[in-house]
Amino acid sequence: MRRAIELAARGLGTTSPNPVVGCVLLDADGEVVGEGFHAYAGGPHAEIVALAQAGHRAKGGTAVVTLEPCDHTGRTGPCSLALVQAGVARVVIAVPDPNPVATGGAATLRAAGIQVDLGVRGAEAENGNVAWLTAMRRGWPYVIWKFAATLDGRSAAADGTSMWITSEAARMDVHALRATVDAVVVGVGTVLADDPRLTVRNLRDGSLAIRQPLRVVVDSAGRTPADAQVRDGAAATWIATAAEVGTGPDGGVDLPALMAALQVRGVRAVLLEGGPRLAGAFLAAGLVDRVVGYLAPRLLGAGPAALVDAGVSTIAEAIDLEVTDVTQIGPDLRIAALPRKREG
Ligand SMILES: NC(=O)c1ccc[n+]([C@@H]2O[C@H](COP(=O)([O-])OP(=O)(O)OC[C@H]3O[C@@H](n4cnc5c(N)ncnc54)[C@H](OP(=O)(O)O)[C@@H]3O)[C@@H](O)[C@H]2O)c1
């Protein structure tokens, strides 16, 4: 299963609106005879790739798969049936499929007399598919808020300049993170201040990745300039206005409605890239699932804060985080953390 989880991760960022899935096939003697992962929506599922490699050697063998095999015909046929037809004796599954359309694979396999073991390395596999599983279970995308700040928490200098707070190594890391999501979201304030491109690029030669996340500008009144770089055609862009999405209680774009609209568009993982005001509104609305902060070993002493108006006015209301990872990237620190769920 550890190997199947590794394989699944190769699909991160390219399978939307589908999950990442990995599969390892063992023959009746326990030898690995096939491996596969789901690479893109509409393409073969992990089980089908592994079965094709294994051929007749799958008969009497074991399929180890990170997500319950699908039981329906979508753009491809049901994997449950393919496993039955291949004659596997046992299927080991990490996580049940929460998608009401595709679930039922385990029951179909059992009905065909196949031994099914569910929940093997479940927590690890959940972790590898956390955005898709979270989005499917609750109906709106998983949101990672990413920001860069100086050690004294400034997101820009006093004169407004903020490019570049962190090192090239940290910025390359951000591009790798962007490549794993389906949409990148910023507020119109960031577009007006920085005119970012928000594409996934090779920072050395500027070349664009083949697959680009949707670029979303949260822009109540449609102030995004006609010549803004986010409109350059290098990737799909949605200027999400209040007229289209709806108006929230603070007069800006209705953020829960925005999330629901993104889910309908097939977005499961969102990278919220600021700025401080939009990030504050997302946090105040409880819409952030993970925080990734890049802290540069620099001090500014003046300039805007990394976060504004997150609905906190006293220390008891602070949004507590559980740090899950600290990694040094070039001279900078990358800190990943999960907001602790608030009570009540
Ligand atoms: N260091 C970093 O990681 C980082 C990242 C990004 C930006 N920045 C810096 O941040 C600065 C810009 O900050 P900012 O706070 O003005 O930009 P922002 O957060 O990108 O944009 C805020 C704007 O978004 C619009 N908006 C629409 N719906 C909203 C809602 N529900 N809640 C909140 N905002 C909503 C509002 O404008 P309308 O009312 O017109 O819609 C609001 O003024 C720049 O200096 C930029 O360089 C730093």
Ligand as a Chemical Component Dictionary entry (heavy atoms), coordinates in Angstrom:
data_LIG
# 
_chem_comp.id                   LIG 
_chem_comp.type                 NON-POLYMER 
_chem_comp.pdbx_formal_charge   0 
_chem_comp.three_letter_code    LIG 
# 
loop_
_chem_comp_atom.comp_id 
_chem_comp_atom.atom_id 
_chem_comp_atom.alt_atom_id 
_chem_comp_atom.type_symbol 
_chem_comp_atom.charge 
_chem_comp_atom.model_Cartn_x 
_chem_comp_atom.model_Cartn_y 
_chem_comp_atom.model_Cartn_z 
_chem_comp_atom.pdbx_ordinal 
LIG N1  N1  N 0  3.418   38.497 0.695  1  
LIG C1  C1  C 0  2.441   37.847 0.137  2  
LIG O1  O1  O 0  2.316   36.632 0.258  3  
LIG C2  C2  C 0  1.450   38.627 -0.645 4  
LIG C3  C3  C 0  0.525   37.940 -1.439 5  
LIG C4  C4  C 0  -0.391  38.682 -2.122 6  
LIG C5  C5  C 0  -0.392  40.063 -2.013 7  
LIG N2  N2  N 1  0.518   40.705 -1.262 8  
LIG C6  C6  C 0  0.506   42.160 -1.118 9  
LIG O2  O2  O 0  -0.750  42.517 -0.590 10 
LIG C7  C7  C 0  -1.069  43.823 -1.027 11 
LIG C8  C8  C 0  -2.502  43.877 -1.482 12 
LIG O3  O3  O 0  -3.316  43.646 -0.363 13 
LIG P1  P1  P 0  -4.890  43.696 -0.375 14 
LIG O4  O4  O 0  -5.292  43.242 0.969  15 
LIG O5  O5  O -1 -5.368  44.975 -0.899 16 
LIG O6  O6  O 0  -5.197  42.645 -1.544 17 
LIG P2  P2  P 0  -6.158  41.401 -1.709 18 
LIG O7  O7  O 0  -6.446  40.754 -0.426 19 
LIG O8  O8  O 0  -5.564  40.631 -2.823 20 
LIG O9  O9  O 0  -7.463  42.073 -2.292 21 
LIG C9  C9  C 0  -8.416  42.625 -1.429 22 
LIG C10 C10 C 0  -9.598  43.062 -2.262 23 
LIG O10 O10 O 0  -10.309 41.925 -2.713 24 
LIG C11 C11 C 0  -11.628 42.328 -2.964 25 
LIG N3  N3  N 0  -12.585 41.416 -2.396 26 
LIG C12 C12 C 0  -13.695 40.951 -3.020 27 
LIG N4  N4  N 0  -14.412 40.176 -2.225 28 
LIG C13 C13 C 0  -13.774 40.161 -1.028 29 
LIG C14 C14 C 0  -14.086 39.537 0.212  30 
LIG N5  N5  N 0  -15.175 38.772 0.383  31 
LIG N6  N6  N 0  -13.245 39.740 1.246  32 
LIG C15 C15 C 0  -12.133 40.470 1.091  33 
LIG N7  N7  N 0  -11.783 41.089 -0.051 34 
LIG C16 C16 C 0  -12.627 40.936 -1.114 35 
LIG C17 C17 C 0  -11.810 43.693 -2.327 36 
LIG O11 O11 O 0  -11.804 44.662 -3.365 37 
LIG P3  P3  P 0  -13.216 45.044 -4.052 38 
LIG O12 O12 O 0  -14.088 45.541 -2.954 39 
LIG O13 O13 O 0  -12.894 46.020 -5.096 40 
LIG O14 O14 O 0  -13.738 43.769 -4.623 41 
LIG C18 C18 C 0  -10.573 43.848 -1.482 42 
LIG O15 O15 O 0  -10.167 45.184 -1.339 43 
LIG C19 C19 C 0  -0.079  44.178 -2.088 44 
LIG O16 O16 O 0  0.833   45.061 -1.555 45 
LIG C20 C20 C 0  0.554   42.865 -2.410 46 
LIG O17 O17 O 0  1.877   43.070 -2.827 47 
LIG C21 C21 C 0  1.437   39.992 -0.569 48 
# 
loop_
_chem_comp_bond.comp_id 
_chem_comp_bond.atom_id_1 
_chem_comp_bond.atom_id_2 
_chem_comp_bond.value_order 
_chem_comp_bond.pdbx_ordinal 
LIG N1  C1  SING 1  
LIG C1  O1  DOUB 2  
LIG C1  C2  SING 3  
LIG C2  C3  SING 4  
LIG C2  C21 DOUB 5  
LIG C3  C4  DOUB 6  
LIG C4  C5  SING 7  
LIG C5  N2  DOUB 8  
LIG N2  C6  SING 9  
LIG N2  C21 SING 10 
LIG C6  O2  SING 11 
LIG C6  C20 SING 12 
LIG O2  C7  SING 13 
LIG C7  C8  SING 14 
LIG C7  C19 SING 15 
LIG C8  O3  SING 16 
LIG O3  P1  SING 17 
LIG P1  O4  DOUB 18 
LIG P1  O5  SING 19 
LIG P1  O6  SING 20 
LIG O6  P2  SING 21 
LIG P2  O7  DOUB 22 
LIG P2  O8  SING 23 
LIG P2  O9  SING 24 
LIG O9  C9  SING 25 
LIG C9  C10 SING 26 
LIG C10 O10 SING 27 
LIG C10 C18 SING 28 
LIG O10 C11 SING 29 
LIG C11 N3  SING 30 
LIG C11 C17 SING 31 
LIG N3  C12 SING 32 
LIG N3  C16 SING 33 
LIG C12 N4  DOUB 34 
LIG N4  C13 SING 35 
LIG C13 C14 SING 36 
LIG C13 C16 DOUB 37 
LIG C14 N5  SING 38 
LIG C14 N6  DOUB 39 
LIG N6  C15 SING 40 
LIG C15 N7  DOUB 41 
LIG N7  C16 SING 42 
LIG C17 O11 SING 43 
LIG C17 C18 SING 44 
LIG O11 P3  SING 45 
LIG P3  O12 DOUB 46 
LIG P3  O13 SING 47 
LIG P3  O14 SING 48 
LIG C18 O15 SING 49 
LIG C19 O16 SING 50 
LIG C19 C20 SING 51 
LIG C20 O17 SING 52 
# 
